[in-house]
Amino acid sequence: MALIESIRLVVAKPHPAGKPFIIGGAAVAVAGGIALGTWLFWLGAAFTLFCLYFFRDPERVVPTRPGLFVAPADGRVVMVGPAVPPDELGLGPNPRWRVAIFLSVLDVHVNRSPVDGVVTRVAYRHGKFLNASLDKASIDNERNALAMRLPDGQEIAVVQIAGLIARRILCDVKEGDRLERGQRFGIIRFGSRTDLYLPEGVRPLVAEHQLMIGGETVIAEMVPAAQPVLHTDTGI
């Protein structure tokens, strides 16, 4: 069963954003095979196979229990700790728990909504292309930030961050759009990072170095109103 699931992941249909790359690579392979040389055929074929793998967009089984926050991306958690959301989102100066997920070129790069909510702001900011696993990448790198309002009125932020070799962030939603937990909202090409800023008082359930499956792995859970929130020495 595990082998079957692994095969399904590898051969999953590609995200539409990969179509130009896949067609381009296939065209090079055909041209090389017909007239331009065997080496060009193999180059085009290899690039096409890589793009089919990189842009794969598998279906995910999204948890349905109310109050859960799921991973907005596949990858490895590189940071868990308090941080202030990007200024351009207008979510205030108070730090809140942030989970930073690093996506290597081998990970699925489709971004998914961590929770049900309405997009209240989408803000793109030009920047550098530092290694996305570095903490300063959240401040210095090119990024696209989303603010979302939950049904109870609280707000979260999801930030798509370009990496060392990533040069294109795609976001398919706009302000006012309603997203469901696990719904696709964008993709980052070729290595990147996705940060999730949880609502104030909500603490993550994951740890650094843990592997995430976008749309499936539970990152946090909303504390019921009847239960007190335990504050730490971080002040959040």
Secondary structure, 3 states (H helix, E strand, C coil): CHHHHHHHHHCCCECHHHHHHHHHHHHHHHHHHHHHCHHHHHHHHHHHHHHHHHCECCCCCCCCCCCEEECCCCEEEEEEEEECCCHHHCCCCCCEEEEEEEECCCCCCEEECCCCEEEEEEEEECCECCCCCCCCHHHHECEEEEEEECCCCCEEEEEEEECCCCCCEEECCCCCCEECCCCEEEEECCCEEEEEECCCCCCECCCCCCEECCCCCEEEECCCCCCCCCCCCCCC
